[in-house]
Amino acid sequence: MVESLKDRACIVGIGETEYSKSSGRSEMRLALEAILAACEDAGIKPKEIDGIVRFSVDSNQPDELARNLGLDNVRFFPEVFFGGGAGCGIVEMAALAAAMGKANYVVCFRALNERSGFRYGQMGGVMPMMGHFQYSIPFGLIAPGAMVAVMARRHMHEFGTKTTDLGEVAVAFRKHANMNPKAMMYGRPMTLEDHGKARMISDPLRLFDFCQETDGAAAMIIASAERAKDLKQKPAYIMAAEQGMGSWMEMMTSYQREHIWDLEEYTRLAPHLWKEAGIGPKDIDCVQFYDAFTPLVIMQLESFGFCKFGEGGPFVRDGALQIGGRLPTNTSGGCLSEAYIHGLNQIVEGVRQVRGTSLVQVPDCKHVLVTAGSGIPTGALILGGR
């Protein structure tokens, strides 16, 4: 019986497509390309895959993937719901299967044509006029950015957080993207002044406070720690994996909470995550935060204990999140400046950091925190290297 997941499973292979505004191919083709790249990276044959874990919102069904990959012995194929919140959850499910011997090699993936096809930020997109959304959409909260803007404004009101603090987040991640040729914002530097002059989208959020809209795919292979010893790459050990919901949980509009500036889904899972990993915030060398919008980074710093509540704004000032700063964050550019693959590309970057192969490498990186979607039921991982 597996009493703790710590170090019982590893990410042993990673793969990505290019990231673009128009892939020119189907989401199935993108998924297959990323999965095959992950298999090659791990040094296994595609036919060795016997587990598939998917985002519930992904368009690619496990049976169709298995048929196109030529798999004939898939024996584990669950899914995790809640969009971007599923990113770390699918890895947790795969790790549990590998650790318990339910599957040998489990693939996790996300593929989407979110720029050339279905666009999440448009009216009538992911926010249907039903359930709790029927009480907010008629009043102008028609997309995730507007919904997060309400929380951001409250954080500013309570703690004096500044729009320039949001800019510090955006500038740090853009700096990293400009060191990463794969990033959509590669070759497009940005200053705090550029951020402040950008057009307002949902007050207080401006253009550069929003993530990219991206076509592309990312995938990874998870295996037991024992199997990882004989594979091609240095494994990224899954030290801890947790999921969480907060009180009065509504997807994106949890405004009935006592404090809407507290991302409770993280605040509540964080103690369990640190306990399972056996480390704390001071031991983290690098962070890959889910950064669909800049204020969510400031709030996550508080939820995971890198600073006290209300101190996230001051924490990010003076380049603290940049490479060479006190907490290098989103070193590939994140959702804001690399790509928006529902956060799976940030798990891939976390693996590169513990391998020591990132293009924006944190020296001697041993522990990486990765988070999934904000404002929804979510999850987080701690990856470790040896």
N, C-alpha and C positions, 0 to 999 in steps of 0.2 A: 504494500500500500504506500502511495506517495503522500507523506505527511507534509512536505514542503516542496514547492516547485524550484526553490533556489538551486541554480547551477545544474539542474537535472536535464535541461534541454538547451540547445544552442541554435542560433541562426547561422547556417553553414553556407548559404548561397544567396546572392542578391542579383537582381537584374532590372534594367529599365529600358524603355524606349527613349527616343528624343522627346523633348517637351516643346509644344508648338501651339499655334492658334488654329491650325488646320492639318490634321494628321493625314488626311486623304485615304484612310482605310477604316475598316470596321473596328468596333470595340473588341470583338473576338480576336481579330488579327493582332491588335495591340497587346491583349492579354497573353496570347501565345508567344509573341516575341519576347515579352518580359520574362515569362516563365522559362522559356528555352535558354535565355541568357542566364537566369538564376541557376539552372541545372548545370550549364557549362562552368559557371563560376564555382559551383560546389564540387564539380568533378563527378557528377552522377549522370546516368542515362535517364531521359524523361520517363521511360517505362518503369523505373524504380519508384516513381511517385505512387503512393498508395493512400494519400490523404489530401483533401482539398477543403480549405476554409475560405469562405467568401463574405464580402459585405452583402447584406440582404438587398441593398439597392443596386448592386452591380447587375448589368444586363446579361452577363454570361453565366449560364447554368452549369453545375458540376458535370452532368452527364454529357453535355455538349463539349466541354473542355476535355473530358476524358476521351471522348471519341476522336477529337481532333489531335490530341497528343498521343493517341495509340495506347492508352492505359487500359489494362484488363484486370486489375485487382484493386480497385479503389474501395476501401473499407471504412473510411471516415470522411464525412462530408457535411458538417454543420455550417451554419451561418450566424452572423452577429448583426443586430439591427442598429438603427440610429445613425446612419450616414457616417460623417467624419468621426463620430464617437466609437465606431467599430474598429478603427485601425489597430489599436493595441489589444483589443478584445480578440480579434482573429488570431493574433500571435499567441495570446494566452491559451486559446483553445488548441492551437496546433502544438504548443509546448506541452500541455497536459497529455495530449494523445501520444506524443513521442516519449514522454517520461514514463507513461504507464504501459507502453508497448502496444497501444491500439493501432499505431501506424509507424512505419519506419522513416519515411520521408514525406513531410506534409508541406504543401505549397499554400502560401497566402498571397493574394494579389488584389489589385484594383486597377481597372481599365475604364477610361471614360473619354468621350469626345465632348467635354464640357464647354468648350469654346465654339467649335463649329457645329455642334448639335444642340443638346439640351442644356440650357443656361440657367443656373440656379438663382441668379440675381433678378430674373425677370418675373413680373407679375404673372401669376398662374403657374409658376414653376413648382418648386418643392413645397410651397406653403399653400395647401388647399384651403378653400373657404369652408372648413368644417372643424369639429372638435374645438379646442381652445383657440384656434386661429380666428374663428368667427367673431371673437370679441376684440381682436386687435387689428386685423386687416382693414375693416371699414374705417378705422381712424388713422390710416396712413402707414401702419407697420406692415408693409407688404413684402419685405425681403429681410434676410438675416442682418444685413448691415444696419438697417433702421432699428431693429430689435436690440442689437448690441449697443447702439448709440444711446439708448435709454440708460443702460447700466453704466456706460462710460460717463455720461453726464452726472449721474448720481455719485460716482466715485470722485469726480471733480468737485462736486458740491460739498461732499463730506470731508475730503482730505486735501483739497487744494491742488490736486493733480493738474498739470498744465498740458496744453496742446503740444508744446515743445517736447514734453515727455513722450507723447505718442510719436512725435517726429524722431526722437532718439532711437526708438525701436525700429522704425522704418529705415532710417539711415544706416544703422548697424547691419541689418539684414541685406540691404542693397550693397553695402561694401563687400560683404561675403559673396554675394551673387556675382559681383564684378571680378571675382577671383575664380569663378566657376563657369567655364565655357558652356556647360549644359543648361545654365539658368536662362530663363526667358528674359530676364533683365540684365544679362551679361552685356557689357559695353555701354551701359546707361547709368552713369554715376548720379548720385543725388545728394543734395545738401539739406541741412535744416531749413535754409531759406526756401529751397525748392518745395519742400514739404509744406511750409506755411503758406506759400502762394498758390498751391494746388486748389482746384475748385472744390467747394463744399458739396458733399453728397448727402449725408445725413448728420446734421449738426450734433456733436462736434467732429464728426469723421469726414476727412477730406479724401481725395482720390487715392493718395498713397497710403492711407490707412486700411485699404481693402486688398485682399489677396488677388492673385491672378485668376483668370479663367483659362483652363488648360486642356489640351488634348494630349493624352499619353497614358502610360501604364508603368507600374512598378510591381515587383514580385520578390518573394524570398522563400527559401527552403529551410524548414526546421527539422532537426533530428535530435536524437538523444545525445547526451554528452559523451557516452561511450562510442557511438558511431562517429561522432565528430572528430575523434582522435585520428581516424584513418582517412579523412577527407582532405581535399586540396587546399582549403583556406584556413587561416587562423579563425577559430570559432568566436562568435560573440555570445557569451553565456547570458542566459536570461536569469538574472539574479532575483527578480521579482516582477510580478504582473498582477494588477488589480483592476477591478471595475468599480464604478460608483454612481449613485444617484443622490441628489440632494432632497431637501424637504420641498413640498409643493412643486414637484418637478413638472415643468412644461417644456417641451422642446422649444428653446430660444426665448420664451417669454415667462420665465419663472418670477414674475413680479409680485407674487403673493408672499414671498419670503420676508423674514424679518429684515434682512439686509440684501438688497439686490446687487450690491457691489461685491458680495462674497460668492464666488463660484463654488457652491457647496459640493457639487459633484466631485471636485478635486479635493476640497478641504477635508471631506469625510473619508476618501480613499487613501489620502497621503499617509496617515499614521500606519495603516496596514502595509503599505508599500515599503516604507522605511523599515518597519519591523521585519518583514520577510527578507529584505536584502541585507539586513544587519548593518546598515550604514545610515548616515543622515545627510542633510543638505550640504554640510561643510565638506563632505567627501566627494561631491559631484565635480567632475572636471569640465563637463560640457553638457549643455541642455539643447534638446530639440523640441521646442514648444509648438503646439498646434496654434498657428498664428493666422487664422482667417481674417482677423482684424487686430490692429495694434493694441487696443486697450486690454484685450484678453491676455496678452503677454504680461502686462503689469499686474493684473489680477492673479495670474498663475504664480508669479514670484511670491505673492503673499500666501496663496493657498498651500504651496509646498514648503513654506517655512524658510525661504531664502531671505525674507525680511518680514517685519510685522505688518499687520493690516494698516493700510494707509501710507506705507512707506515705499510702495512699488514705484511711484513716480520719481522720488529722489534717487532710488536705487539705480535706475537706468541711465542717469545723467553722466556726462563726461566719458562716454564710450565704454561703459561697464559691460555691455553685451557684445562688444566687438572682440575679434581675435586679439589677444594680448590684454584684454580687460579682465576684470575679476571673475566674470562668469560668461565665457564665450557661448553664444546662443545662436541656434539656427545657422550653422556654419556653411551650409550650401546655399543659403538665401531664403529658405523656408517657403511657406505658402505665399508670402508677400512678394518674394522676388525670384525664387527658383521656379516653382510650379505648384499648382493646386491639384494634387492627386489624392485628395481626401486624407492627407497627412502621411500616406504610406511612404512617400519619398523621404520623409524625415526619419522614419525608422531605418531606411536604407542608409542614410547619412550617419545615423548613430552607429551602425555596424562598421562603416568605414572608419569612424573615429577610433573605435576600440581595436580595429585592425592596424591602424596607423597609416591608412592609405587615402585619407581625405585630401582634397585639393586645398582645403583651408584647415590644416591639421592642428589640433591642440597638442602641444608637446606632452608626451608621456601620459596619454589619456587612458585611464583605467575604468572610470565609471561615467556612464551617460544616462541621463534621465530623458525619456521620450514621452510625450503626452498625446492623447487623441482629442477629438472635437470638444469645443467649449460650449457651454450653454445647453447641453443635452446630456443624457446618460452617456458615460464615457469610460475611459480607462487610461492606464499609464504603465510604462515599463522602466525597469532599470537594467541596462546592459553592461556587462563587465568583460574585460579582457585579461589575459594572463601572459 
